[in-house]
Amino acid sequence: MGQSIEKIRENTNKARELMRRTRDQHFCVGAFNVDNQDCLIAISRAAQKLNSPVLVEVTHDEVSAIGIDNIRDLVDNYKEEYGIEMYVNLDHGHDVEVAKKAIDGGFEFIHIDISQANPDASYDDIVSGTREVVEYAKKTGALVESELHGFAGSSNMHEEDIDYEEIRKSFTTPEEAISFFEATGVDTFAVAVGNLHGKYPVPKILDLQLLARIRGAIDPNALISLHGGSGTPMHFFTDAAKIGVSKVNINSDMRYAYRTTLEKVLADNPDQFAVVKIMEPVRQAVQEVVEEKIAGFGSTGMAVLS
Ligand SMILES: [Zn+2]
């Protein structure tokens, strides 16, 4: 349990190298949430089958359920077993303390989201908290991601339509992106260009022209991520990869596949109480979602193993 600082630095160097490849070769890497071990198996299988690099990520609830050290160990074990390029991302870290714990725990990617736990956080609060994490991450070389304010939506199933007039008000501007990179020193900026957390009854629409303007305005080495990727037609990601997005977060589509398939296998096997014996269709359903995203992100065949 626990990695040496040398091992952690080796991993973060590889993670940085992967992000450089996304810029040079114009593909995105999927960051897939793991609720539990079955999801991790599904992601590992998809990564192996398509020879794709992957990030697995854990939110506050997932960290609480599994534990930082356990996640690190599980990922290391599956990485070796499947022979894949895989990293861990803290997804929407609530505060500076959990981000520091994840850095010490050897996570290669840290997303600090001050406004998640405190929606009233001021710009200065967000910048100073993010800066503190950026400074601390120098210890291991972990990449830090943040954004200006919380994203619209929530990682769940929504019945309402998307009011683009309303959410357009919170879209990122190129000027905001430039000043946020300068103020915080983050590696990755999570843009808002029509992406929303959660799954909606209508497909999401990304403003690719705005994305291209943001990309053109910031430093060529600065990285862009897209959250709320579920329920977005795949052609948007193919274009986003060409424009220069490096990381796309996927959660709700996997959760939907997991839960609906689990409900079906439980209904089909009312007398089976050893649930572990009937989980295979659930893993396969989640794997299919991950494979579809990998194909759309252009990361098939892009893994570098060493
Ligand atoms: Zn997110």
Boltz pocket constraint, residues with backbone or C-beta under 6 A from the ligand:
constraints:
  - pocket:
      binder: B
      contacts: [[A, 92], [A, 197], [A, 227], [A, 228], [A, 249]]
      max_distance: 6.0
